[in-house]
Amino acid sequence: TNINGYIAMALGCGITILVQSSSITTSTLTPLVGMGVIQLEQMFPLTLGANIGTTFTAIMAALVSDKITAMQTALAHLFFNISGIIIWYPIPFMRRVPLNAARKLGKATRIWRGFPIVYIVMMFFVLPLVVLGLSTCFTQESKGFTVLGAFLCIGVGFGIAYFLFWWYRKDGRQSCITCMAERQRRKEASQGLPDNMEYIKAELERLREHTGLAEEDDDDEEEGDEETAQDEKQVETSEEEE
């Protein structure tokens, strides 16, 4: 259905409040996008609304707590998601950024099925650990760790700059696409092989004996050896005449 984006956002928020989980909302709607029932542009506000709805669980838990920090944390979660919506949704130009990124990730997954695993590991494990390690260097109240953190930040900056240069100037994007396509091709080829390879070998051997291919191959090898010997003799004869 083609409804207003803000109404879809409120709908996603309401559904999430009822089920108390944004993961249930998004995981239920994502297959519908894959089947073409819901367009990606319609799924976007539903996801944003689900992110708002999931914060009400923490707010309701904070209401029964006597600690002020509980409500502060819940409100920080709420306003963080609201800030993200203000940045990425009202302006149409900014709205295209996450939509185009989602399409590119979908195309990469279509090329290589193992890409989502790599993406999850990098975005949810490696990148947070790197950022946490860098921030820890600056919170140790030690000049040595501070200097180390500064050098590590410079190294990470150079690494990012080199990656961007390789990606856009050295045709790194096409290299990645080729590598992923090759991995997917080899995986599909290995999955397409029959389970009982010994049976296939036995059948090929039987067909070879039945059709006489083995004898023909041997005859071809003998003929090839004879031709090689004749060529060598001709070369020796020409050298002696010279």
FIPAFI-170767 format. One record per residue (C-alpha): residue in one letter; x negated, y, z negated. Coordinates in nm, 2 decimals. Example, Ala and Ser with C-alpha at 12.3 -4.5 7.8 and 13.67 -1.06 7.14 Angstrom:
2
('a', (-1.23, -0.45, -0.78))
('s', (-1.37, -0.11, -0.71))
REM end
This chain:
242
('t', (0.00, 0.00, 0.00))
('n', (-0.12, 0.35, 0.08))
('i', (-0.07, 0.55, -0.24))
('n', (-0.24, 0.86, -0.38))
('g', (-0.58, 0.80, -0.52))
('y', (-0.51, 0.95, -0.86))
('i', (-0.19, 0.74, -0.89))
('a', (-0.40, 0.44, -0.81))
('m', (-0.65, 0.55, -1.07))
('a', (-0.37, 0.57, -1.33))
('l', (-0.24, 0.23, -1.22))
('g', (-0.58, 0.07, -1.27))
('c', (-0.62, 0.24, -1.61))
('g', (-0.28, 0.11, -1.72))
('i', (-0.34, -0.25, -1.60))
('t', (-0.68, -0.25, -1.78))
('i', (-0.52, -0.13, -2.10))
('l', (-0.27, -0.41, -2.09))
('v', (-0.52, -0.69, -2.02))
('q', (-0.79, -0.52, -2.24))
('s', (-1.06, -0.60, -1.98))
('s', (-1.18, -0.41, -1.68))
('s', (-1.36, -0.72, -1.55))
('i', (-1.03, -0.90, -1.52))
('t', (-0.88, -0.61, -1.32))
('t', (-1.18, -0.58, -1.08))
('s', (-1.24, -0.95, -1.04))
('t', (-0.87, -1.00, -0.95))
('l', (-0.86, -0.72, -0.70))
('t', (-1.20, -0.78, -0.53))
('p', (-1.09, -1.10, -0.34))
('l', (-0.80, -0.90, -0.21))
('v', (-1.04, -0.65, -0.06))
('g', (-1.23, -0.94, 0.10))
('m', (-0.91, -1.07, 0.26))
('g', (-0.82, -0.73, 0.39))
('v', (-0.51, -0.69, 0.17))
('i', (-0.65, -0.38, 0.00))
('q', (-0.88, -0.13, 0.17))
('l', (-1.21, -0.04, 0.01))
('e', (-1.09, 0.32, -0.01))
('q', (-0.79, 0.20, -0.21))
('m', (-1.00, -0.02, -0.44))
('f', (-1.23, 0.26, -0.54))
('p', (-0.98, 0.46, -0.75))
('l', (-0.84, 0.14, -0.90))
('t', (-1.20, 0.05, -1.02))
('l', (-1.25, 0.40, -1.16))
('g', (-0.92, 0.38, -1.34))
('a', (-1.02, 0.04, -1.48))
('n', (-1.34, 0.20, -1.62))
('i', (-1.13, 0.45, -1.80))
('g', (-0.89, 0.19, -1.93))
('t', (-1.16, -0.03, -2.08))
('t', (-1.27, 0.26, -2.31))
('f', (-0.93, 0.24, -2.49))
('t', (-1.03, -0.09, -2.65))
('a', (-1.32, 0.08, -2.82))
('i', (-1.10, 0.38, -2.92))
('m', (-0.84, 0.15, -3.08))
('a', (-1.11, -0.03, -3.27))
('a', (-1.26, 0.30, -3.39))
('l', (-0.92, 0.41, -3.52))
('v', (-0.92, 0.14, -3.78))
('s', (-1.28, 0.21, -3.88))
('d', (-1.38, 0.44, -4.16))
('k', (-1.71, 0.54, -3.99))
('i', (-1.73, 0.86, -3.79))
('t', (-2.00, 0.71, -3.57))
('a', (-1.75, 0.45, -3.43))
('m', (-1.52, 0.72, -3.30))
('q', (-1.81, 0.92, -3.16))
('t', (-1.94, 0.62, -2.97))
('a', (-1.60, 0.54, -2.83))
('l', (-1.55, 0.90, -2.72))
('a', (-1.90, 0.91, -2.57))
('h', (-1.80, 0.60, -2.36))
('l', (-1.48, 0.77, -2.25))
('f', (-1.63, 1.10, -2.15))
('f', (-1.92, 0.93, -1.98))
('n', (-1.67, 0.75, -1.75))
('i', (-1.47, 1.07, -1.70))
('s', (-1.79, 1.25, -1.60))
('g', (-1.87, 0.99, -1.35))
('i', (-1.52, 1.02, -1.20))
('i', (-1.55, 1.40, -1.18))
('i', (-1.89, 1.36, -0.99))
('w', (-1.80, 1.09, -0.75))
('y', (-1.43, 1.11, -0.67))
('p', (-1.27, 1.46, -0.62))
('i', (-1.52, 1.58, -0.35))
('p', (-1.47, 1.37, -0.03))
('f', (-1.84, 1.40, 0.06))
('m', (-1.95, 1.25, -0.28))
('r', (-1.68, 0.99, -0.25))
('r', (-1.85, 0.85, 0.06))
('v', (-2.17, 0.77, -0.12))
('p', (-2.05, 0.48, -0.33))
('l', (-1.82, 0.36, -0.05))
('n', (-2.11, 0.35, 0.20))
('a', (-2.33, 0.18, -0.06))
('a', (-2.07, -0.09, -0.11))
('r', (-2.04, -0.15, 0.26))
('k', (-2.42, -0.18, 0.29))
('l', (-2.43, -0.43, 0.00))
('g', (-2.15, -0.63, 0.17))
('k', (-2.34, -0.64, 0.50))
('a', (-2.66, -0.76, 0.32))
('t', (-2.46, -1.03, 0.14))
('r', (-2.32, -1.14, 0.48))
('i', (-2.67, -1.17, 0.62))
('w', (-2.81, -1.36, 0.32))
('r', (-2.59, -1.52, 0.05))
('g', (-2.87, -1.50, -0.21))
('f', (-2.88, -1.12, -0.20))
('p', (-2.63, -1.07, -0.48))
('i', (-2.84, -1.27, -0.72))
('v', (-3.15, -1.07, -0.64))
('y', (-2.95, -0.75, -0.67))
('i', (-2.81, -0.85, -1.01))
('v', (-3.15, -0.95, -1.14))
('m', (-3.32, -0.62, -1.02))
('m', (-3.04, -0.38, -1.13))
('f', (-2.93, -0.54, -1.46))
('f', (-3.26, -0.69, -1.59))
('v', (-3.58, -0.56, -1.42))
('l', (-3.48, -0.19, -1.38))
('p', (-3.35, -0.15, -1.74))
('l', (-3.66, -0.32, -1.88))
('v', (-3.88, -0.09, -1.68))
('v', (-3.69, 0.22, -1.80))
('l', (-3.68, 0.09, -2.16))
('g', (-4.06, 0.02, -2.15))
('l', (-4.14, 0.37, -2.02))
('s', (-3.91, 0.54, -2.27))
('t', (-4.07, 0.34, -2.55))
('c', (-4.41, 0.47, -2.47))
('f', (-4.29, 0.83, -2.54))
('t', (-4.12, 0.74, -2.87))
('q', (-4.41, 0.58, -3.05))
('e', (-4.55, 0.92, -3.18))
('s', (-4.89, 0.82, -3.06))
('k', (-5.10, 1.01, -2.81))
('g', (-5.24, 0.69, -2.66))
('f', (-4.89, 0.56, -2.58))
('t', (-4.78, 0.90, -2.45))
('v', (-5.08, 0.91, -2.21))
('l', (-5.01, 0.55, -2.11))
('g', (-4.64, 0.64, -2.05))
('a', (-4.74, 0.94, -1.83))
('f', (-4.97, 0.73, -1.62))
('l', (-4.71, 0.46, -1.58))
('c', (-4.45, 0.72, -1.47))
('i', (-4.69, 0.85, -1.21))
('g', (-4.75, 0.49, -1.09))
('v', (-4.38, 0.42, -1.07))
('g', (-4.33, 0.75, -0.88))
('f', (-4.60, 0.66, -0.63))
('g', (-4.45, 0.31, -0.59))
('i', (-4.10, 0.46, -0.52))
('a', (-4.25, 0.71, -0.27))
('y', (-4.44, 0.43, -0.09))
('f', (-4.13, 0.21, -0.08))
('l', (-3.93, 0.50, 0.08))
('f', (-4.21, 0.56, 0.33))
('w', (-4.22, 0.19, 0.41))
('w', (-3.84, 0.16, 0.43))
('y', (-3.79, 0.46, 0.67))
('r', (-4.12, 0.50, 0.85))
('k', (-4.26, 0.15, 0.87))
('d', (-3.94, -0.02, 0.97))
('g', (-3.90, -0.18, 0.63))
('r', (-3.53, -0.20, 0.66))
('q', (-3.55, -0.42, 0.98))
('s', (-3.82, -0.64, 0.82))
('c', (-3.59, -0.70, 0.52))
('i', (-3.29, -0.78, 0.75))
('t', (-3.51, -1.02, 0.95))
('c', (-3.64, -1.19, 0.64))
('m', (-3.29, -1.24, 0.49))
('a', (-3.15, -1.37, 0.81))
('e', (-3.44, -1.62, 0.84))
('r', (-3.38, -1.74, 0.48))
('q', (-3.01, -1.78, 0.55))
('r', (-3.08, -1.97, 0.88))
('r', (-3.31, -2.21, 0.70))
('k', (-3.07, -2.27, 0.43))
('e', (-2.78, -2.34, 0.67))
('a', (-3.01, -2.57, 0.87))
('s', (-3.11, -2.77, 0.56))
('q', (-2.75, -2.80, 0.45))
('g', (-2.65, -2.92, 0.80))
('l', (-2.89, -3.21, 0.78))
('p', (-2.73, -3.55, 0.72))
('d', (-2.78, -3.71, 0.38))
('n', (-2.91, -4.04, 0.51))
('m', (-3.22, -3.95, 0.71))
('e', (-3.35, -4.30, 0.71))
('y', (-3.04, -4.42, 0.90))
('i', (-3.09, -4.15, 1.16))
('k', (-3.46, -4.25, 1.21))
('a', (-3.35, -4.61, 1.24))
('e', (-3.09, -4.52, 1.51))
('l', (-3.34, -4.32, 1.70))
('e', (-3.59, -4.60, 1.70))
('r', (-3.32, -4.84, 1.82))
('l', (-3.22, -4.61, 2.10))
('r', (-3.59, -4.56, 2.19))
('e', (-3.64, -4.94, 2.22))
('h', (-3.32, -4.98, 2.41))
('t', (-3.39, -4.71, 2.67))
('g', (-3.76, -4.78, 2.69))
('l', (-3.86, -4.43, 2.60))
('a', (-4.15, -4.55, 2.39))
('e', (-4.30, -4.74, 2.68))
('e', (-4.26, -4.44, 2.91))
('d', (-4.43, -4.23, 2.65))
('d', (-4.72, -4.48, 2.64))
('d', (-4.74, -4.49, 3.02))
('d', (-4.75, -4.11, 3.03))
('e', (-5.03, -4.10, 2.78))
('e', (-5.23, -4.36, 2.99))
('e', (-5.17, -4.17, 3.31))
('g', (-5.28, -3.85, 3.13))
('d', (-5.60, -4.01, 3.01))
('e', (-5.68, -4.15, 3.36))
('e', (-5.63, -3.80, 3.52))
('t', (-5.86, -3.65, 3.26))
('a', (-6.13, -3.91, 3.33))
('q', (-6.10, -3.84, 3.70))
('d', (-6.13, -3.47, 3.65))
('e', (-6.44, -3.52, 3.44))
('k', (-6.60, -3.74, 3.71))
('q', (-6.53, -3.48, 3.97))
('v', (-6.69, -3.21, 3.76))
('e', (-7.00, -3.43, 3.71))
('t', (-7.02, -3.51, 4.08))
('s', (-7.00, -3.14, 4.18))
('e', (-7.28, -3.05, 3.93))
('e', (-7.51, -3.32, 4.07))
('e', (-7.45, -3.20, 4.42))
('e', (-7.54, -2.85, 4.32))
REM end
